[in-house]
Amino acid sequence: MMKVRDIVAVKGDKVVTTPPATPVRMLAHLLKIENIGAVVVSEDGRSVQGIATERDIVHGLTTHDSRLLDAQVSEVMTREVLTVSPDDPVKQVMAQMTQRRVRHLPVVEDGRLAGLISIGDVVKSRLDEAELETNVMRDYVVSH
């Protein structure tokens, strides 16, 4: 059974973070230059204070209007962040992401940020797992 740690091992544990006082303008620039959809909001790069996504920026437009770009990330970020452990089964994580309608989950181990996974990472790992199972079954059938 695939676990979150298997995804992080392939993807890597690099997580882009930003402090809560960062202007949304800088957040948007960071998302663009890193070609990512979310950053973990953290003062120290190890703790999770929130998550800021493209969706948060869009929602921020409804509250802040033209002032959004000068607002701080802390004003638009998601504060109640669902996190996962490296030992969580990927199948369970996929179900949580679907039920909670989230596309990015910080991976936390021993209270410290250990990675960030996306729904794309989870789907890819499930497809890889299914392909492996198919190949094992094919090899079994051919050899018997």
C-alpha positions as MATLAB code, in Angstrom:
seq = 'MMKVRDIVAVKGDKVVTTPPATPVRMLAHLLKIENIGAVVVSEDGRSVQGIATERDIVHGLTTHDSRLLDAQVSEVMTREVLTVSPDDPVKQVMAQMTQRRVRHLPVVEDGRLAGLISIGDVVKSRLDEAELETNVMRDYVVSH';
ca = [
       0.000    0.000    0.000;
       1.380    3.375   -1.066;
       1.945    5.953    1.641;
       2.435    9.717    1.548;
       6.144    9.205    2.224;
       6.397    7.347   -1.116;
       5.088   10.426   -2.936;
       7.468   12.749   -1.059;
      10.395   10.405   -1.814;
       9.717   10.745   -5.555;
       8.616   14.391   -5.599;
      11.108   15.712   -3.068;
      10.579   17.552    0.196;
      11.111   21.096   -1.099;
       8.235   23.308    0.034;
       7.856   26.929   -0.972;
       6.839   28.967    2.077;
       6.100   32.610    2.725;
       5.592   34.640    5.909;
       2.050   35.803    6.742;
       2.993   39.481    6.244;
       3.915   38.950    2.592;
       1.846   41.168    0.265;
      -0.554   39.237   -1.980;
       1.204   40.864   -4.953;
       4.395   39.005   -3.971;
       2.432   35.796   -3.381;
       1.018   35.931   -6.919;
       4.520   36.538   -8.295;
       5.906   33.637   -6.236;
       3.204   31.254   -7.499;
       4.007   32.284  -11.071;
       7.798   32.040  -10.936;
       7.707   28.727   -9.054;
       4.923   27.447  -11.357;
       2.913   26.171   -8.376;
      -0.648   26.510   -7.105;
      -0.020   26.912   -3.376;
       2.509   27.961   -0.762;
       2.614   27.105    2.900;
       2.362   30.170    5.094;
       5.049   29.918    7.747;
       7.097   32.389    9.714;
       9.984   29.944   10.197;
       9.679   27.577    7.213;
       8.998   24.644    9.533;
       5.587   25.290   11.072;
       2.293   25.530    9.210;
       0.338   28.713    9.979;
      -1.806   28.464    6.874;
      -1.816   27.775    3.172;
      -2.262   30.304    0.385;
      -3.548   29.110   -2.967;
      -4.625   30.538   -6.285;
      -8.191   29.963   -5.098;
      -7.536   32.107   -2.005;
      -6.409   34.956   -4.242;
      -9.574   34.709   -6.337;
     -11.755   34.623   -3.204;
      -9.793   37.590   -1.844;
     -10.898   39.654   -4.809;
     -14.478   39.540   -3.542;
     -13.488   41.010   -0.181;
     -10.596   43.309   -0.982;
     -11.395   44.444   -4.544;
      -8.552   46.485   -6.032;
      -6.789   46.627   -2.646;
      -6.098   42.877   -2.782;
      -2.568   43.134   -4.152;
      -1.501   45.264   -1.185;
      -3.224   43.046    1.414;
      -1.138   40.611    3.439;
      -1.196   36.885    2.770;
      -2.577   36.419    6.306;
      -5.747   38.220    5.162;
      -6.516   35.740    2.373;
      -4.858   32.465    3.419;
      -6.702   29.379    4.580;
      -6.082   29.142    8.321;
      -7.601   25.748    9.087;
      -5.213   23.568    7.136;
      -5.722   19.851    6.755;
      -2.310   18.202    7.028;
      -1.169   14.643    6.465;
       1.512   12.423    7.920;
       4.146   10.607    5.859;
       2.613    7.325    7.087;
      -0.921    8.095    5.856;
      -2.151    5.771    3.093;
      -2.462    7.536   -0.278;
      -5.934    6.052   -0.818;
      -7.159    7.664    2.428;
      -5.525   11.002    1.547;
      -7.185   10.982   -1.870;
     -10.572   10.480   -0.203;
      -9.906   13.359    2.236;
      -8.857   15.690   -0.572;
     -12.011   14.850   -2.504;
     -14.336   15.213    0.496;
     -12.781   18.475    1.716;
     -12.294   19.845   -1.808;
      -8.626   20.696   -1.272;
      -5.894   20.354   -3.843;
      -2.787   20.795   -1.684;
      -1.844   19.219    1.642;
       1.195   19.959    3.772;
       2.979   16.859    5.025;
       3.861   17.233    8.706;
       6.124   14.894   10.648;
       6.906   15.400   14.329;
       5.323   18.863   14.177;
       7.561   20.012   11.308;
       6.810   20.641    7.653;
       8.155   17.674    5.668;
       6.645   18.217    2.216;
       3.632   19.337    0.241;
       1.530   17.085   -1.964;
      -1.042   18.014   -4.563;
      -4.034   16.158   -5.918;
      -1.982   15.649   -9.089;
       0.755   13.911   -7.068;
      -1.836   11.667   -5.413;
      -3.534   10.745   -8.693;
      -0.162   10.019  -10.322;
       0.851    7.725   -7.471;
      -2.472    5.840   -7.678;
      -2.038    5.438  -11.450;
       1.536    4.196  -10.956;
       0.294    1.729   -8.345;
      -2.467    0.470  -10.676;
       0.031    0.097  -13.536;
       2.355   -1.905  -11.303;
      -0.494   -4.205  -10.267;
      -1.481   -4.676  -13.927;
       2.082   -5.560  -14.897;
       2.392   -8.062  -12.047;
      -0.880   -9.724  -13.076;
       0.175   -9.789  -16.757;
       3.531  -11.356  -15.850;
       1.738  -13.932  -13.722;
      -0.688  -14.877  -16.494;
       2.052  -15.092  -19.123;
       4.262  -17.279  -16.930;
       1.494  -19.794  -16.156;
];
